[in-house]
Amino acid sequence: MERKKIWLASPHMGGDEQKFVKEAFDTNWVAPLGPNVDAFEKEMCDFLGINSAAALSSGTAAIHLALIMAGVEYGDEVICQSFTFSGSANPIAYQHASPVFVDSESDSWNMDPDLLEHAIIDRHKKTGRKPKAVIAVHLYGQSADIEKIAGICREHEIFLIEDAAESLGATYNGRKLGTFGDIGILSFNGNKIMTTSGGGMLVSSSEQYAATARFLSTQAREDAPHYEHKHIGYNYRMSNVLAGIGRGQLKVLEDRIKRKREIFEIYTSAFFGVEGVSFQPELSGSCGNRWLTAIVFDPERSGTDREKVRNELLKYNIESRPLWKPMHLQPVFKDSVRYDENISEKLFRNGLCLPSDTKLTDGEVMEIADIIKGMTGQ
């Protein structure tokens, strides 16, 4: 009999999702928009401590709209963290702009603020123009050095888009991630810490940005009895049904963060004293949501490597995944400008995301740890 599959991360319902979805059906609000969308936006704003939000079809859509509001056009340059999922970078191409990739720093695995500032100055020197925007990412639920990054962007008067797709509920100096940039973006994809099946959100302290996002995401329809369009619009709005799922998920988000952090602690305790094995660090003053526990192997000291571990776990029907392949190594972006110190490349070669599903038992987490420890011979 085949062993039950252990997933990297899968949806975990809280109980109230069906109530809100049923309300949508009972009131026939199954078309786009409706009371659940309005309530979900308000409840998320209350949770984050921010003024405004627009519920959208994906986090990628939110980044696209943020770039439009930043004024990014053909020929502009946008600085983007290299160590991330392609959804962070692809919208730059949607705007016919050019990505400039900046490497990570080892303290958080996120954008290196010093390298960011060097890139801004160097691009201005070489092109005569400053980059139009910066996309900084909080990887695997862990905060970037976001106050420093935001300060650099303010100093150089560059629009900051804060990609908090993986870090909902995480904090830096007590402030929720996604609220430091001109615009923050969230993702509710199926494997995220909370899900709406598929979906995302744009958040901002500026109501104007959220209002513009709502307008553009509903095909930029003008206020007229007929269909009137003065701008190119997009079909990016979240449905009322999916927003109902999100409302239920938000009610248990703090519980999910607590469990993710417990899973991380089980893994790290299991590997205490094991040479050549390390985990993603947490910046002082920050508290991550530990969306995925990320482990790194030093092949010479640990006695094993990322691929050996990944393939061994597959034998037990356990899903794991290499860390993100940096954008500057992706074939689609091979000709892009990059500012690189080999941090993200080394992490990609040696790092693995371990199962972090909040439905895992402590015993299952320990079993995974024991399989890996057995490969180190320690």
N, C-alpha and C positions, 0 to 999 in steps of 0.2 A: 504494500500500500504506500502510495506516495505521501511523503511528509507534507503537512500543512505549510503553505507558502508564508514566509515572513517577509513583509513588505518594508521598503525603506520608510515610507510614510503614506498613509492612506486616510481617507475621510473618517472622521469620528463624530457622529451625530450626538447632540446633547439632549434631545427630547422635545424641545419646543419648536423645532423647525417645521414639523408637520402641522402644528397649530397655525402658524403664520401662512403656510402654503394653503391650508384648507380655507382660511379666511379669504385668500385671493380667489379661490375657486367658488366659494359660497357667494361672494359679492360680484363674481364675473370679472374681476380685475386680473385677467390672464394676459391681456394685451400689455405692450410696453408701458412702463411707468405706472404710477398708482400709489396708494397709501404706504405699502411696504417700502418702496423706494425712498419716499420722503422720510419715513421713520428711520430707515437704515442709515441714511446720511446724517440725520440728527444724532442718533445714538452713537455713531462712530465719532462724530465731532465731540460729543460729551466724553467719550472714552479717551480720545487723544488730547483733549483740552485745546481744541483749535476751532476757528470760526466757521469754516465752510467746507463743503465736500460735494463731489459729483460722482454718483455711482455709475460705473461704466462696464463694458463688456470684457475688459482685460486690463492688466497692468501695462501691457505694451501700448494699448490704446491711450492710456493716461499719459505715458511718456510722449507719444506722438502729439497729443494735444498740448502738452507742456512746451514742446519745442516750437509749435506754431505760435503760442503765446509769448515765447521768448524772442520771436521774430526771426527764427532760423529759416534761411532761404538757400537757394541754389548758390553754391560756391563758398558758403560759410563753413567755418570749422567749429566742431563741438568736441570738447574734451570728455572722454568717457573712461571710466575704470575698465582696465583690460580683463581683470579677473572677475568674470561675471557670466551670466546666461546671455544668450544672443538677443533676448527681448530688450535688454538695456540699450543695445547698440543699433539694432535694425531700424528703429524709427528715424535715426539720423539719415539713413539712406532714403527713407520715405520722403524726406524734405530735400533730397538731392544735395545734401551737405556732406562734408568729409569728416569722418571720425579721427580724432587724435587720441591714441590710447596711452594711458598712464598706468604704470605698474603699482603694485601694492607695497606696503611696508610690513615687516614681520610682526609688529606688535599687535596687529588686528587682522591682517590679511586683506585689508581694504586699502583704498587709495592713499598713497603716500603724499601727505600735504606738501612736503618740501619739493618732491618731484613735480607735483601739480604746479606750484609757483614757478619752478624753473621752466616748465612747459609753456605756461602763459607768457612769460617774459620772452622766451625763445621764439614762440610763434609770432609774437608781435614784432620782434626784431627781424624775422625772416620774411614775413608777409606784409608787414605794415598795418596789420589789423589784429585786434584781440579776438580770441575765440568767442563765439556768440553765447555759449552756455557750457556748463559743467554738469555731467551726470555722475554723481557719487553713489555708491551702492553699499548697503549694510549686508555683508555676505553671511549666509547661513544663520541669520538672526543676531549677528554680533555687530556692535556699533563701530563705525569708522571714527576717526578722530574728527568728528563732525563740527565741533565748535571751531577748530583751527581751519578746517576746509571752508566753512561758511565765512570766517573772517577774511580769508584770502580772496574769496569771491567778492565780498563787499569792498575790499580795498581796491580791487581791479575793476569793479563795477561790471561783474559778469553774473548772469542769471544762473542760479543754482537749482538743479532738479535733484531731489533726494529720493533715490530708489530704495524704498523700504519694503519692497515686495516680499522679502524673506524675513522681515524683522518686526512684524506687527506686535505691539505690546512691549518691545524692548525699550530701554531707556538709557539716556546719557545725562549724568548729573540730575537725575530725577525727572527729566523731560522726555516725553515719548518721541521715539524716532519717527521721522516723516514730517516733523513740525519745525525743522531747522532751516529748510530751504525756502526759496520763493514758492516752490510747489513741491509737494511730496506725493509719491505714488505708492499704492498698495496693490497686492494681488491676492485673489481668492481662488486660485487654481486648485484642482483637486488634491494636490499633495501638500498644500500650504497648511499653516497651523490652524487656520479656519478657512472654510471654503463656501462658495456659492455654486459649486459644480464648476463653473467657469465665471470669471468676473474680476473686476478691479475697481479702484477708486482713485480719484484725484482729490487731494486735500490742500488747503491753503489758508493762511491767515487773512488773505485777500478775498472778499466775497466776489470781487469782479472777476478774478481768475476762475472761480468755481462756476459763476454764472455764464462766462464765456464757454467753459467746457460743456455745460449743459446745452447751450445753444448749438455749438459746433457738432456735438455728438448726436443731435436729433436732426441731422441733415441741414442745419443752419436755416431752418424755416423762419421766415419773418412773420411778424404779427399781422396777419391779413386773413380774410375769409377764404381766399384761394391759396394755392401753394406758390409762394413768392420767395425767391432765393437771390441774395446779393453776394453771398460768399459760398465757397465750396464747403460742403458739410460732410459728415460721416455718420454711419449707422453704428454708433459706439455705445448707446445707452444700455444700462442694465434693465432686465425685465422685472416686473413686479413679483413674479413667482420666485425668481432666483434671489431677489432681495429678501423675501421671506425666509429663505434658508439662512441667509447671512444674519438676519436678526436673531434667529435661534442660536447660531454659532457664536455670535458675539457674547451671549449670556454665559457661555462656558469657557471663554477665551482665557481667563486668568487660571482656571483649572488646567487647561491644556499647557500653558506656559510652565506651571508648577511641575507637571508631569514630565515635560521635555527636559527640564533642568534636573529632575530626579534621575532620569535615564542617563543624562550626561555624567552625573556624579557616580552612578554605578559603574559605568565604563571606566572613568578615570581612576576610581578606587581599585578596580580590578587590575589596572596596569601600573599601579604604584610600584616604583622600583624596577620596572622592566626597562632595560636599556634600549635606546634607539627607537622609542615610541613616544610621540607627543600629540597634543590636541590643540585645537584652535584656541588661542588665548583670548582673554577678555580684558579690555582696556580698564584701567583704574577709573572708578567713577561711573562705569557703565554696568548694565545688567541685561544680558542678552536673553532672547527667548529660546535659544538652543534648538532652533527649528530642526536642524540636522547635526548630529554629533560627527565632527570631522576629525579623523585621525591621520597622522603622518608617520611613515616608516623610514628610518635610515637603514638602507639595505645592509650596509657593512656592519652596523652595530646591533641591529635587531635580529638578523639571521633570516629575514624574509623581505618581501617587497609587496607593493600594492597589488600587482596582478596575481601573484601567487595567493594572496589572501582573498581577493575577489573571487577567483576561480574555486578556491576551497569552499567558500561560503555557498557558492552555487550548487555544489554537491549536496548540500543540506537543504536546498531549496530556499536559501536566504538571499534576499536582494541587497546588494550594496552598489555603490556607484563612484567612479573616479571623481575627484574634484573638478570644477569647471575648467575646461580647456580655454586658456586665455584667448581673448578676441584677436590679439595680434598674431596668433598662430593659426587662426581659422582661414581656410582657403579663400573665403569670400572677402576677407579683409586683408589679404596678404600684401597689398600695396599701400596700406595705410601708414601714416606717420605714427611712430611710437616712442615713448620715453620709458626705457625698460632697464631694470637692474637685476633681472633674472629671478626675482622672488616668486612671481606667479608661475613661471615655467617649472621651477623646482617643486612647488607645491602640487602642481598638476601631475608631475611625474611620480610623486611619492605619496600622494594623499588619497584618502577614501572616505566617503560618507557611509556611516554605519546605520543600520536600522534604528529609527527613532520614532516609530509609530507609537502614539500615546495609548494604544490598546495593548501594547506588549506588557507581559508580566515581568516582575523582577527576575524570575527564574529564566525566562527566555533571553533577557538581556545578558545575564551571567553566562548562559550557555554560549551565546555568540562570542562573548569575551574569552571564554575558555577555549573555544575552537582556535581563535586567533593566537592566544597565548601559547597554545600547544605548538604553533608553527615557529615561535621564537626560540623554543628550547630553554626558556628561562623559568 
